[in-house]
């Protein structure tokens, strides 16, 4: 699955003022990313506020992105949850003909132990579909430890990639150092993208990348080419705004940038709310610096 290398972006779902899905803005966002170097698109990830979309809206968003993309870049579909049997059923029943893989977040709230996490992904692997493990302890409440990831990687070839977003970068390095051939890791933390890629990672599934696709894609390619100084110039240019967009939760920060760029409108669905006036001003000022 070397096709999923470089910068993938976890697309937001744009909304209109009445909080209906804004398909016109979604078209703009997809085109903007493809035309500026994004390698692949993640549809209905956590950044998409997928938890607030109805089943019908999810279907409409999927169909719209497939149509706009028109096979230009690979697509990844987010299907996750904390009911293992239900997630397995959703993966089995989904039409994945237009998708390279499924991105499946580890079970949240339940806080299973490492054996439970292993058994969860073992069951998803039994679908025979290409699955990306997604570890994001800050959202799920439980870390998929490096040894659990490596155990899964060794036993199930269709668990071919992890989007790693643990707060400890040493965990990324442990997986990269010990992983079997054919298994890859992408950063799930935008700020870790460059060091993780330089250490042998396959890039990133990014939030900030959908606002600055050209810069972020260039940085990752420079990392692949081991042009470290040039890559860090871009990293240092974007690090402050990367921190700002997560200051009040995701995706309120990235929606500020995309709205200021005229790509989407700045609306979110409850329980998420728009960025505060103070954060909005800070983001706008940092955009001007960039």
N, C-alpha and C positions, 0 to 999 in steps of 0.2 A: 504493500500500500504506500509506496514512495510517492504516489500521486498526492497524498495529503502531507505535503512538505512545504514549509515557508509560512506565510501568514494566512490563517483562516480567521474569519471574523464572526462573532456571535451577534447576529443582526438584532437590532431593536425592532419592536413593533410600533410604528407611528400611529397616533390617534388624532382624530379631529376634535374640535372643541366639545362636541356632544359625546365624545369617547367611543365613537364608532371607529373601526379600523380605517386608516387613511391609506388607501391602496395607491393613490397617486404619488404620495411621498415615498411609499415603499418601493415603487418603481424607480424613483430618483435615487434612492439609497443603494439599490442593487446595481444600477447602471454606474453610479459614481464609483463604487468599489471595484467593479470589474474593469472599468476603463482606467483605473489608477493602480492596478497591479495586485489586488487581492487575489490570493491563490485559490481559496475555496470559501464557501459560505455555509455557516451553521444556521439552520432554520429551527425556530421554536426552542432555542436554548433558554436558560434561566434569564439571560439578559433581555429576551423577547417578552418578558412578563407573561410567559405562557400559562402560568397558574391562574391568570385572570381572564383567559380567553375561553369561550365556549367551544365545544367540539366542532360546531359548524364553522366558527371563526377560524379555528386551527386548520380545518380543511380548506377554507378559502385562502388563507395565507400561504399554505403549502402550494396550492394550485397556481396562485399568482406568481410566486417566486420561481416556480418551475417554468412558467410561461415566459417571464421576463428574462430569466437566465438563458433560456434557449440553448442549453447544453454548452455554454461558454466556459464555465468552470465547474468543478465537482461540487456536489451538495452533500451536506451531512444533516441528518434529522435528529432532533432531540426527543428522546422518549425515556422518561425516568419516573421514579416514584418509590414509595416505601412499602408497597404491596408487591412482593416479588412475582407472585402468580399473575397479577394483573399486568405488570410491566411485560412479562413474557408473552402474555396474550396479545397485548398491543403491538409488540414487535412482530409477532407471527401474523397478525391480521393486517398490518400496514402494507400499503403498496410502496415498496422500496425500489421500484424499477428505475427511478430517476436519482437514487441516492447511493453514494459510495459506501456509507456506513451510518450506524446509529450511535449518537452520543448519549450515554446513559449515566446520569448522576448517581452516586452511591446513595443508599436509602437514608433519608433524613428523619429526624425526630425520634425514631425507634431506638437509635444508638446500638445497633448490633455489635457483638464482639468481632474479632478478626475472623473467626471461623464462620460466623454468620455472614460477614461480608464476602468471604470466599464462596460460600454456598449460594449466595445471591447471584454473583456473577457467573458461577458455574451453571446455574439454571438458565441465565440469559444466553450463555454460550451454546447451550443445547438447542437453541433455535437455528443454529447454523449460519446466522447472519453476522456480518462484520460489525463488531461492537467496539466502541471507544469507551474505556473506563474513565469516569470523571470523578476525581477526588477533590472536594472543596470543603474542608472541615469547618471553615468559618460559617458556612451555610447549613451544613448537614448535622453538625454536632459530633461527628465521629471521623477520625482519620483512618484512611486505608493505608496501613503501614507498608513500608517498602517491601518487606518480606512477603506480605500478602499479595501485593502487585506482582512480584517476581514469581511467586507460586502459580498464580493465574496465567502469567505470560508463558511459563514453561509448559503448562498442561493444555492450554487451549489456544491454538494458532489464530482463531478468528477473534480473540481478544488481542488485537494487534497493536494497540496504541493506548496510551493513557494521557489524558489532559490532567496534569498535576498542578494543584493549586494549594498544596500544604504550605503553611507559613514558614517552615524550616527548609531553606534551600539545600541543606545537606541531604534531605530525603530525595530530592531530584537527582543529586549527584550519585547517591547510592544505587538508585535504579539504573542510571546510565552506565555505571561502572559494572554492574552485575547482570544486566539484561541479556536474554538470549538473542541470537541473531533473528532478525525479522520482526522484533518488537521495538517500538519506538516510543518516545516521550515528547510531548509538546508542553510548553509552559502554559499554565492557566492563569498566571499572574503576569500582567503586562510588564511590570517593572523588572521581573526576573528574566524576561525574554532573551536579552543579549547574553548574559553569563551562561544561561542554560543552553542556548544554541551553540555557543563557543565550546561548551563541555561535551557536545555530541548530540544535543537535542535536535528535533526535527522542525523547530520553529515555535509557533504560538497559535492558540485560538484566542483572539484578542477582542477587547472592547474598544480601546482607544484607536486601534487600527482602522475601524470603519470611518473615523473622522479624518485620519491622516494615513490613508492606505499607501500612498506613494512613498512617504518617508519611512513608514514602518517596514514595508516590503524591501526597500533599499537597505535598511539597517540589517535585516535578517539575511539578505543575500551577501552583504559584506561580511557578516559573521560566518556564513558558509565558506566564503573565500578566504577566511582568516585575515581579513583586513581590519584588524582590531581597532586601531586609532580612529579610522574613518567611521567605523560602526559606533564607537563610543561618542563621537561628535553628535550623531543623531540621537542616541540614547539620552545624552545629557540635555539636549534641546527639548526633549519631550517628557523628561522625568517629572517635572513639577506639575504639568497639566495632567499627567497620568495619576499622580497622587490626588489631585483636586477632584477628579471625576468620581472617585470612590469615597470622598469625605462624608457624604450623607447617604451612602448606599447606591446601589446600581439598579437601574440605569438612569437615575435622575441627572447625574453629571454629564454623561455622554449625550443625553438628549438636549442639554443646554448648548453644547458645541454644535451639534447637528442643526439645531434650530437657528443659531446665530449664523451658520453657513447657508441657511435658506433651503436645506434639504428636507427637513421635517418641521412639524409644529411641536411645541414643548408641552405636551400633555401626557400624564400617566394615569393609570387606574389605581384606585384604592385597593390595598392599604398603602401603596406607595404614593408619595406626593412630590410635586416639583421642588427643585432645589430652592433653598432660601435665597432671599435677595442678596445677602452677604456672599454666599458661595457663588451665585450667578455672577456677581461683579468680579470676584477673584478669577473665575474661569475666563470671563470676557477679557480681563486685563492680560492674562497669561496668553490667550490667543493672539492678542496684539503683539506681545513679545516674540512669539513664534513667527 
